[in-house]
């Protein structure tokens, strides 16, 4: 039944190497408004994955002595330098889907005198590219405390900040984050479901308003071609062996890494510095709270309730002042009875 329905729905039927119809998530998602069976299949797959990956698997990984789950962090897996969580991977606990978020509710503090405290860097990668590029327009937006996506929209679409609507902000947000990964007009057009010509105009306008970001990106690629590597803000190197490849696709991937690696790598450096400083300070004060997890730009703590005010000041201070930037680093935090509500 499914394949006959699929055959009718797909005007251009994509197949795998073995000749079977493609039924991956990306393909089916394009059809979900055309037949109710598509949504049911996608929901079933999501539930099955959540059950097998988390609901069934996590309880079996609890330590028999502590009755808690203990992840292992590896420093030499991610090319960006970020810590990598393993056995189990607690950095992949879902947050985007409604069903997936329920998994986070299972992560609770150790007892009635404790809460979950989650502190997260706000838009750290955009703040890093503003700092590293030295672009005055983007730096000033962060320094003045403006919403960066609204500020970008105002500049790109040449309107007053008060006249920025939701659609403009959404497009500006896609460009802000897409630039970090070397987004093309084609990629932006697909992401926003707009004509490629419009996407091209948005990107061109973006670089007109933030010219030093374009210069930073071009220089990153040129330096990588010259030296064979790029560096983070703490001078940690990432080598790019394919940066001078004659294969355009391979070289293009390396060029995107030349732009992205210093930014993501610098974010990794900064949060590691913050973690070390927080740990040292907590130890020197003999606090009962514990640092539990690092999930990309977020730190999660088992917070001893009597230490709440002290921990909030300590953590936000050490995170926001991990490195000396002209662009301010901003930390947002939440405290609750479970990880989902604290995030």
Buried (B, 14 or more C-beta within 10 A) or exposed (E): EEEEBBEEBBEEEEEEEEEEBEBEEEBBEEBBEEBEBBBEBBEEBBEEEBEEBBEEEBEEEEEEEEEEBEBEBEEEEBEBBBBBBEEBEBBEBBBEEEEBBBBBEBBBBEEEEBBBBBBBBBBBBBBBBBBBBBBEBBBEBBEEEBBBBBBBBBBBBEEEEEEBEEEBBEBBBBBBBBBBBBBBBEBBBEBBEBEBEBBBBBBEBBBEBBBBBBBBBEBBBEBBBEEEBBBBBBEBEBEBEBBEBEEEEEBBBBBBBBBBBBBBBBBBBBBBBBBEBBEEBBEEEEBBBBBBBBBBBBBBBBBBBEBBEBBBEBBBBBBBBBBEBEBBBBBEBBBBBBBBBBB
